[in-house]
Amino acid sequence: MTNPDNSSVFETMMHDVPILEELGFDKSALKKRESAYEIAPDDLTRGWLAREISVESDLQGEHVQAGEWALTAYRIHNGIVEAANKPTSEELEERAASATRVGVNGLRRIIRAKQGGSQSEATPQPAPLPYLRGALVDQKAIKKAESQTLADSRRVRRDEVDARRRVSIGESIVGERWRAFVIGVMVTSEALRSDSKKLRTFAGGVAALGVAVLITSEEGRRRSAALWLADRGLFE
């Protein structure tokens, strides 16, 4: 049972976060999130907050810390789904989002290492691609659970297309370029039939295709362009 006093403090802390960010106190806002994490009212919220801390840490250049918080978020949400007899769409959505955060963080570490000519972070642990694939599996499960009619089952959900885009980029980065290209073609085709934000989704699909094509070069401008495009195309 949640302590009523803690609940009130949590709400106050979360109310303060956007105010601090608006004033430019990003580090203070991050510390406030970390404090709120300790008294979150439930595990689903705690996992969500861990993911938010990961994103903000990434933006502040704390990439190792971002990776640790992403894994924390995933472990919490995965635990919730694994313990449930029949996980809800919200629980699957949260696990998919946290898996995406782990995967994106890992791929960006690879990209940074390649851009800097370093191999020290070229194969970070955990490997990012399985998490991105897992997020896609969860998005498919959500669609199946929410489909009441044949029309529903044929509906193209933007979240599923976006998950596929990230898998395509991940396949390119780890060397599976043909597979990445095929998935990228699928993404661009589905994007214009998605249920929302068609232009943004289509642009993501084009980015995935571009990475698959350009990354075939081992060095030079084409490869640099592919890595730059991959980084931009991994948006969450």
C-alpha positions as CSV (number, residue, x, y, z in Angstrom):
1,M,0.0,0.0,0.0
2,T,1.3,3.5,-0.9
3,N,2.1,5.8,2.0
4,P,-0.3,8.8,1.5
5,D,2.4,11.2,2.6
6,N,4.8,9.8,0.0
7,S,2.2,10.0,-2.7
8,S,1.8,13.7,-2.0
9,V,5.5,14.3,-2.0
10,F,5.9,12.4,-5.2
11,E,3.2,14.5,-6.9
12,T,4.9,17.7,-5.7
13,M,8.3,16.5,-7.0
14,M,6.9,15.7,-10.4
15,H,5.1,19.0,-10.5
16,D,8.5,20.7,-9.9
17,V,10.4,18.9,-12.7
18,P,9.0,20.9,-15.7
19,I,9.3,24.1,-13.8
20,L,13.0,23.5,-13.1
21,E,13.5,22.5,-16.8
22,E,11.8,25.7,-17.9
23,L,14.2,27.7,-15.8
24,G,17.2,25.9,-17.3
25,F,18.0,23.9,-14.2
26,D,18.2,20.6,-16.0
27,K,20.6,18.9,-13.5
28,S,18.4,19.8,-10.6
29,A,15.4,18.5,-12.5
30,L,17.2,15.2,-13.1
31,K,18.1,14.9,-9.4
32,K,14.4,15.6,-8.6
33,R,13.4,12.7,-10.8
34,E,15.9,10.4,-9.1
35,S,14.5,11.3,-5.7
36,A,10.9,10.8,-7.0
37,Y,11.9,7.4,-8.3
38,E,12.6,6.2,-4.7
39,I,9.0,6.9,-3.6
40,A,7.0,6.2,-6.8
41,P,3.5,4.9,-6.0
42,D,3.8,1.7,-8.0
43,D,6.2,-0.4,-10.1
44,L,4.7,0.7,-13.4
45,T,5.3,4.3,-12.5
46,R,8.8,3.5,-11.1
47,G,9.8,1.9,-14.3
48,W,8.4,4.8,-16.4
49,L,10.4,7.2,-14.2
50,A,13.6,5.2,-14.6
51,R,13.2,5.4,-18.3
52,E,12.6,9.2,-18.1
53,I,15.8,9.5,-16.1
54,S,17.6,7.5,-18.8
55,V,16.4,9.8,-21.5
56,E,17.4,12.9,-19.6
57,S,20.8,11.5,-18.6
58,D,21.4,10.8,-22.3
59,L,20.6,14.4,-23.2
60,Q,23.0,15.7,-20.5
61,G,25.8,13.5,-21.9
62,E,25.7,10.9,-19.1
63,H,25.6,8.0,-21.5
64,V,26.7,5.2,-19.1
65,Q,24.3,6.4,-16.4
66,A,21.6,6.5,-19.1
67,G,22.2,2.9,-20.0
68,E,22.0,1.8,-16.4
69,W,18.7,3.5,-15.9
70,A,17.3,2.1,-19.1
71,L,18.2,-1.4,-17.9
72,T,16.5,-0.7,-14.6
73,A,13.4,0.4,-16.4
74,Y,13.3,-2.7,-18.5
75,R,13.9,-5.1,-15.6
76,I,11.0,-3.5,-13.7
77,H,8.6,-3.6,-16.6
78,N,9.7,-7.0,-17.7
79,G,9.1,-8.3,-14.2
80,I,5.6,-6.9,-14.2
81,V,4.8,-8.6,-17.6
82,E,6.4,-11.9,-16.6
83,A,4.4,-12.0,-13.3
84,A,1.1,-11.3,-15.0
85,N,-1.2,-14.1,-16.0
86,K,-2.5,-11.9,-18.9
87,P,-0.5,-8.6,-19.1
88,T,-2.5,-5.5,-20.1
89,S,-1.8,-3.4,-23.1
90,E,-0.4,-0.7,-20.9
91,E,2.0,-3.2,-19.3
92,L,3.2,-4.4,-22.7
93,E,3.5,-0.8,-23.9
94,E,5.7,0.1,-21.0
95,R,7.9,-3.0,-21.5
96,A,8.2,-2.2,-25.2
97,A,9.2,1.4,-24.5
98,S,11.8,0.4,-21.9
99,A,13.2,-2.3,-24.2
100,T,13.4,0.4,-26.9
101,R,15.3,2.7,-24.5
102,V,17.9,-0.1,-23.8
103,G,18.2,-0.8,-27.5
104,V,18.5,2.8,-28.7
105,N,21.0,3.6,-25.9
106,G,23.1,0.6,-26.9
107,L,23.1,1.4,-30.6
108,R,24.0,5.0,-30.1
109,R,27.0,3.8,-28.1
110,I,28.1,1.7,-31.0
111,I,27.5,4.7,-33.4
112,R,29.6,7.0,-31.2
113,A,32.4,4.5,-31.0
114,K,32.4,4.0,-34.8
115,Q,32.3,7.8,-35.4
116,G,35.3,8.2,-33.1
117,G,37.2,5.3,-34.6
118,S,37.2,3.5,-31.3
119,Q,36.4,-0.2,-30.7
120,S,36.1,0.1,-26.9
121,E,32.3,0.5,-27.0
122,A,31.6,-1.1,-30.4
123,T,30.0,-4.2,-28.7
124,P,28.4,-2.9,-25.5
125,Q,26.6,-5.2,-23.1
126,P,23.8,-5.9,-23.3
127,A,23.6,-6.3,-27.0
128,P,20.9,-3.8,-28.2
129,L,19.3,-5.6,-31.1
130,P,17.4,-8.3,-29.1
131,Y,15.8,-5.5,-27.0
132,L,14.6,-3.7,-30.2
133,R,13.3,-7.0,-31.6
134,G,11.5,-7.7,-28.3
135,A,9.9,-4.2,-28.4
136,L,8.5,-5.1,-31.9
137,V,7.1,-8.4,-30.6
138,D,5.3,-6.6,-27.8
139,Q,3.8,-4.1,-30.3
140,K,2.5,-7.0,-32.4
141,A,1.0,-8.5,-29.2
142,I,-0.7,-5.3,-28.3
143,K,-2.2,-5.0,-31.8
144,K,-3.5,-8.6,-31.6
145,A,-5.0,-8.0,-28.2
146,E,-6.8,-4.8,-29.2
147,S,-8.0,-6.1,-32.6
148,Q,-11.8,-6.8,-32.3
149,T,-12.5,-7.0,-36.0
150,L,-10.7,-7.9,-39.3
151,A,-10.4,-4.2,-40.0
152,D,-8.6,-3.7,-36.7
153,S,-6.2,-6.5,-37.5
154,R,-5.3,-4.8,-40.8
155,R,-4.8,-1.4,-39.2
156,V,-1.2,-0.2,-39.3
157,R,-0.2,1.1,-35.9
158,R,2.5,3.8,-35.9
159,D,4.1,2.3,-32.8
160,E,4.6,-1.0,-34.6
161,V,6.1,0.7,-37.7
162,D,8.4,2.8,-35.5
163,A,9.6,-0.4,-33.7
164,R,10.3,-2.0,-37.1
165,R,12.3,1.1,-38.2
166,R,14.6,0.8,-35.2
167,V,15.1,-2.9,-35.8
168,S,16.1,-2.1,-39.5
169,I,18.6,0.5,-38.3
170,G,20.0,-2.0,-35.7
171,E,20.4,-4.7,-38.4
172,S,22.3,-2.3,-40.5
173,I,24.7,-1.3,-37.7
174,V,25.5,-4.9,-36.8
175,G,26.1,-5.8,-40.4
176,E,22.9,-7.5,-41.6
177,R,22.4,-5.0,-44.4
178,W,20.2,-7.0,-46.7
179,R,17.8,-7.8,-43.9
180,A,17.8,-4.2,-42.8
181,F,17.0,-3.1,-46.4
182,V,14.0,-5.4,-46.6
183,I,12.7,-4.3,-43.3
184,G,13.2,-0.6,-44.3
185,V,11.2,-1.1,-47.5
186,M,8.4,-2.6,-45.4
187,V,8.5,0.4,-43.0
188,T,8.2,3.0,-45.8
189,S,5.3,1.0,-47.3
190,E,3.5,0.8,-44.0
191,A,4.2,4.4,-42.9
192,L,1.8,6.0,-45.3
193,R,-0.9,3.7,-44.0
194,S,-0.2,4.2,-40.4
195,D,-2.9,5.5,-38.0
196,S,-1.1,8.8,-37.2
197,K,1.9,11.0,-37.9
198,K,2.3,9.6,-41.4
199,L,5.0,12.0,-42.6
200,R,7.1,11.5,-39.5
201,T,6.8,7.8,-39.7
202,F,7.6,7.8,-43.4
203,A,10.7,10.0,-42.8
204,G,11.8,7.4,-40.3
205,G,11.4,4.6,-42.9
206,V,13.4,6.6,-45.4
207,A,16.1,7.1,-42.8
208,A,16.3,3.3,-42.2
209,L,16.6,2.6,-45.9
210,G,19.3,5.3,-46.2
211,V,21.3,3.7,-43.5
212,A,21.0,0.2,-45.1
213,V,22.3,1.6,-48.4
214,L,25.0,4.0,-47.2
215,I,26.6,1.8,-44.5
216,T,27.9,-0.6,-47.1
217,S,30.9,1.6,-47.5
218,E,33.6,0.8,-44.9
219,E,34.9,4.3,-44.6
220,G,34.6,7.8,-46.1
221,R,31.6,10.2,-46.4
222,R,29.0,7.5,-47.2
223,R,29.7,5.6,-44.0
224,S,29.8,8.9,-42.0
225,A,26.5,9.9,-43.5
226,A,25.1,6.4,-42.7
227,L,26.1,6.7,-39.0
228,W,24.7,10.3,-38.8
229,L,21.5,9.1,-40.3
230,A,21.3,6.1,-38.0
231,D,21.6,8.3,-35.0
232,R,18.8,10.6,-36.2
233,G,16.7,7.8,-37.3
234,L,16.6,6.1,-33.9
235,F,14.3,8.8,-32.4
236,E,11.9,7.4,-29.8
